[in-house]
Amino acid sequence: MLKHENTQSPEENWRILIVEDDERLAALTKDYLESNGLIVSVEGDGSRAIERIKSEQPDLVVLDLMLPGEDGLAVCRIVRPHYKGPILMLTARTEDLDQVLGLEMGADDYVAKPVRPRVLLARIRALLRRVGDGAEELDEEVASSSRLTFGNLVVDSSMREAWLEGESIDLTSAEFDLLWLLSSNAGRVLTREEIFNQLRGIEYDGQDRSIDVRVSRIRPKVGDDPMNPKRIKTVRSKGYLFVKEL
C-alpha cells in the first residue's frame, strides 16, 4: 500500500490525463497521484485520447507508447499543434529510440517503465511548476529581465512566448524552457550537465540525448541553419552556446 506523502501544496489542483491501456497500472497510478492532491482522469485508447486532450486541455498528459487505436507517438504528433501543456511519455527502459522519437514528436520528458510512483509524481510536479514559474536561469543578472531581444528574435519569459520577425514561434513547454535558459545566458557556454540539471532536476548520466534532440528542434524555429548553426552553437565536448550577436 503506497503511503500518502504530506507534501501537497496549494497549487496542486492540477488536472492530469493518464493515457494508458493497462487498467491495473492506470488505476494504481491514478490512486497514488490523487492521494497527493492531483485531479486525475484515465483514457485507455489512443484515438479517444487525441480528442480528449484537444477538448479537455488537461494541465499535463502522462502518455504511454503502446496503445490501441493510435500509439503514443502518433497521439503526441497529432495533438501537439493543439495542446501546449507538458506531455510526459512512458517508455521501455532499454528503448532509447523510443525516447528520442517521443522527444522529436514533442514530448517534454519521459519516465522509464516500470514506473516508480514517487519518480512519476516528482517529474509531474517539476514540469508543471516550471510551466507556472518559468525555468530557473543560471545568470542572475539577466533574471530580472523577462524579455530578451536578439535582432529579429524576441524571447519573453513572463509570457512564455518567442517571436521571429514578429511571428509567434510554435514551441512546446520544454522547448521554450531550453530556449530561455540558453538565451538568458547568451555568450556563455552551458554544459549538458548544467542544462540537464536545470531543466530536468536530475543528474546527467552522460548518455541521455534529450537536450540534443530538443536543440535540433529549436534551431530551425529560431531561424538557425541546422547544418551550419550560427545562433545556437554546439561546443564540442562541452555543451551549447547561444550567440548574442550574429
C-alpha positions as CSV (number, residue, x, y, z in Angstrom):
1,M,0.0,0.0,0.0
2,L,1.5,3.3,-1.1
3,K,1.7,5.9,1.6
4,H,0.3,9.4,1.2
5,E,3.1,12.0,1.0
6,N,2.3,15.1,3.0
7,T,3.9,17.4,0.5
8,Q,0.8,18.8,-1.1
9,S,0.9,22.5,-1.9
10,P,-1.9,24.8,-2.7
11,E,-1.3,24.9,-6.5
12,E,-1.7,21.1,-6.8
13,N,-5.2,21.0,-8.1
14,W,-3.6,20.3,-11.4
15,R,-5.6,18.2,-13.9
16,I,-3.8,15.2,-15.2
17,L,-4.8,12.8,-18.0
18,I,-3.2,9.4,-17.9
19,V,-3.3,7.7,-21.3
20,E,-2.6,4.0,-20.5
21,D,-4.4,0.8,-21.6
22,D,-3.1,-1.3,-18.7
23,E,-6.1,-0.8,-16.4
24,R,-4.4,-2.1,-13.3
25,L,-1.4,0.2,-13.7
26,A,-3.6,3.1,-14.6
27,A,-5.8,2.6,-11.6
28,L,-2.8,2.4,-9.2
29,T,-1.2,5.4,-10.7
30,K,-4.4,7.4,-10.5
31,D,-5.0,6.5,-6.9
32,Y,-1.4,7.5,-5.9
33,L,-1.5,10.8,-7.8
34,E,-4.9,11.7,-6.4
35,S,-3.7,10.9,-2.8
36,N,-1.1,13.6,-3.4
37,G,-3.5,16.3,-4.4
38,L,-3.8,15.9,-8.2
39,I,-7.1,15.6,-10.2
40,V,-6.7,12.6,-12.5
41,S,-8.6,11.0,-15.3
42,V,-7.7,8.0,-17.4
43,E,-8.1,7.1,-21.1
44,G,-7.1,3.7,-22.5
45,D,-7.5,4.3,-26.2
46,G,-5.1,6.4,-28.3
47,S,-7.7,7.7,-30.7
48,R,-10.1,8.8,-28.0
49,A,-7.2,10.3,-26.1
50,I,-6.5,12.7,-29.1
51,E,-10.0,14.1,-28.9
52,R,-9.9,14.3,-25.1
53,I,-6.6,16.2,-25.0
54,K,-7.8,18.7,-27.6
55,S,-11.2,19.3,-25.9
56,E,-10.3,19.0,-22.2
57,Q,-6.8,20.7,-22.3
58,P,-5.5,19.0,-19.1
59,D,-2.6,20.6,-17.3
60,L,-0.4,17.6,-18.1
61,V,-0.7,14.4,-20.1
62,V,1.0,11.1,-19.0
63,L,1.2,9.2,-22.3
64,D,2.1,5.5,-22.8
65,L,3.7,4.5,-26.1
66,M,1.8,1.2,-26.6
67,L,-1.9,1.9,-27.0
68,P,-4.8,0.6,-29.0
69,G,-6.1,2.9,-31.7
70,E,-3.3,5.4,-32.2
71,D,0.0,4.7,-30.5
72,G,1.7,7.2,-28.1
73,L,4.0,8.7,-30.8
74,A,1.0,9.3,-33.1
75,V,-1.0,10.8,-30.3
76,C,1.8,13.2,-29.4
77,R,2.4,14.2,-33.0
78,I,-1.3,14.8,-33.7
79,V,-2.2,16.8,-30.6
80,R,1.0,19.0,-30.4
81,P,-0.4,21.7,-32.7
82,H,-3.5,21.9,-30.5
83,Y,-2.1,21.4,-27.0
84,K,0.6,23.5,-25.3
85,G,0.8,21.7,-21.9
86,P,3.5,19.2,-20.9
87,I,3.5,15.7,-22.2
88,L,5.3,13.1,-20.1
89,M,5.9,9.9,-22.0
90,L,6.2,6.4,-20.5
91,T,8.9,4.4,-22.3
92,A,10.5,1.0,-22.0
93,R,13.8,1.3,-20.0
94,T,16.0,0.0,-22.8
95,E,14.3,1.7,-25.8
96,D,16.5,4.7,-26.4
97,L,15.0,5.1,-29.9
98,D,11.5,5.4,-28.4
99,Q,12.7,8.2,-26.1
100,V,14.3,10.1,-28.9
101,L,11.3,9.7,-31.2
102,G,9.0,10.8,-28.4
103,L,11.0,14.0,-27.9
104,E,11.0,14.6,-31.6
105,M,7.2,14.3,-31.7
106,G,7.0,17.0,-29.0
107,A,7.1,15.1,-25.6
108,D,8.5,17.2,-22.8
109,D,10.1,14.5,-20.7
110,Y,9.9,10.7,-20.2
111,V,9.9,8.2,-17.4
112,A,11.0,4.6,-17.9
113,K,8.9,1.6,-17.1
114,P,8.4,0.0,-14.7
115,V,7.1,3.3,-13.3
116,R,8.1,4.2,-9.7
117,P,5.2,6.3,-8.4
118,R,7.3,8.8,-6.5
119,V,9.5,9.4,-9.5
120,L,6.5,10.0,-11.7
121,L,5.0,12.4,-9.1
122,A,8.3,14.3,-8.9
123,R,8.5,14.6,-12.7
124,I,4.9,15.8,-12.9
125,R,5.4,18.4,-10.2
126,A,8.7,19.6,-11.8
127,L,7.1,20.0,-15.3
128,L,4.0,21.8,-14.0
129,R,5.9,24.2,-11.7
130,R,8.3,25.0,-14.5
131,V,5.4,26.0,-16.7
132,G,4.0,28.1,-13.9
133,D,7.1,29.8,-12.8
134,G,9.4,29.5,-15.8
135,A,12.7,27.7,-15.8
136,E,15.4,29.0,-13.3
137,E,18.1,30.9,-15.0
138,L,21.7,30.4,-14.3
139,D,22.7,34.1,-14.8
140,E,21.1,36.2,-12.0
141,E,22.0,39.4,-13.8
142,V,19.5,38.8,-16.6
143,A,16.9,37.1,-14.4
144,S,15.1,40.4,-13.7
145,S,14.6,40.9,-17.5
146,S,11.6,39.0,-18.7
147,R,12.1,39.9,-22.4
148,L,15.3,39.4,-24.4
149,T,15.9,40.6,-27.9
150,F,18.4,39.3,-30.4
151,G,17.9,41.1,-33.7
152,N,14.7,39.6,-35.2
153,L,14.3,37.1,-32.4
154,V,12.5,38.0,-29.2
155,V,12.1,35.7,-26.2
156,D,9.7,36.6,-23.3
157,S,9.8,34.5,-20.1
158,S,6.7,36.1,-18.5
159,M,4.5,35.3,-21.5
160,R,6.4,32.1,-22.2
161,E,6.5,33.0,-25.9
162,A,9.1,33.8,-28.6
163,W,8.8,35.6,-31.9
164,L,10.9,35.6,-35.0
165,E,10.5,38.6,-37.3
166,G,7.3,39.4,-35.4
167,E,5.7,36.0,-36.0
168,S,5.0,33.8,-33.0
169,I,7.1,30.6,-32.8
170,D,5.4,27.3,-32.1
171,L,7.3,25.9,-29.1
172,T,6.5,23.1,-26.7
173,S,6.8,23.9,-23.0
174,A,10.2,22.1,-22.8
175,E,11.5,23.8,-25.9
176,F,10.7,27.2,-24.5
177,D,12.4,26.3,-21.2
178,L,15.6,25.3,-23.1
179,L,15.4,28.4,-25.4
180,W,15.0,30.7,-22.4
181,L,17.8,29.0,-20.5
182,L,20.2,29.3,-23.4
183,S,19.2,32.9,-24.5
184,S,19.3,34.2,-20.9
185,N,22.9,33.0,-20.7
186,A,23.8,34.3,-24.2
187,G,27.5,34.4,-24.7
188,R,28.2,31.7,-22.1
189,V,28.8,28.1,-22.8
190,L,26.3,25.9,-20.9
191,T,27.4,22.3,-20.3
192,R,25.0,19.5,-20.9
193,E,25.3,18.8,-17.1
194,E,24.1,22.3,-16.3
195,I,21.3,22.3,-18.8
196,F,20.1,18.8,-17.8
197,N,20.2,19.6,-14.1
198,Q,18.3,22.9,-14.6
199,L,15.6,21.5,-16.9
200,R,15.0,18.1,-15.5
201,G,16.2,18.4,-11.9
202,I,18.3,15.2,-12.0
203,E,21.9,14.4,-12.7
204,Y,23.1,14.0,-16.3
205,D,24.1,10.3,-16.9
206,G,26.3,11.1,-20.0
207,Q,24.0,9.1,-22.3
208,D,20.7,10.9,-22.4
209,R,20.1,12.6,-25.8
210,S,17.0,14.7,-24.9
211,I,18.9,18.0,-24.8
212,D,20.5,17.4,-28.2
213,V,17.1,16.4,-29.7
214,R,15.5,19.5,-28.3
215,V,18.2,21.8,-29.6
216,S,17.8,20.2,-33.1
217,R,14.1,21.0,-33.0
218,I,14.6,24.6,-31.7
219,R,17.2,25.6,-34.3
220,P,15.0,25.9,-37.4
221,K,12.3,27.5,-35.3
222,V,14.5,30.4,-34.4
223,G,15.8,30.8,-37.9
224,D,19.1,28.8,-37.4
225,D,20.5,26.6,-40.1
226,P,20.6,23.1,-38.6
227,M,23.5,22.1,-40.8
228,N,25.5,25.3,-40.1
229,P,24.1,26.8,-36.9
230,K,25.1,30.3,-36.0
231,R,22.6,31.2,-33.3
232,I,22.8,28.1,-31.1
233,K,26.3,26.6,-31.5
234,T,27.5,23.2,-30.4
235,V,30.7,23.4,-28.4
236,R,32.4,20.1,-28.8
237,S,32.7,18.0,-25.6
238,K,31.2,20.8,-23.6
239,G,27.6,21.9,-24.4
240,Y,25.9,24.8,-26.2
241,L,26.4,28.5,-26.7
242,F,23.7,30.9,-27.6
243,V,25.3,33.7,-29.6
244,K,24.5,37.3,-28.6
245,E,25.1,39.0,-31.9
246,L,25.1,37.4,-35.4
